[in-house]
């Protein structure tokens, strides 16, 4: 009977030691997890800042492209007006 009592005591002792080991390891892991979470949060903030800067640059480039398109459209309109005037002057000169 004495052998049966020692076996559960050994199991209880091993369980207590394992629990303490897991608990202590868990504390270290929690600290590491918090450190990792802080790094991830910092990385996310940096990515968001980079994305905002990229969006601002893209918006500025889009505005410049729209200005260039407007200027090109105006130049094209003027070119077509000038071509019409030259064509009318040529036709008028040919009929004289």
HELIX and SHEET records of a PDB file:
HELIX    1   1 UNK A    2  UNK A   94  1                                  93    
END                                                                             
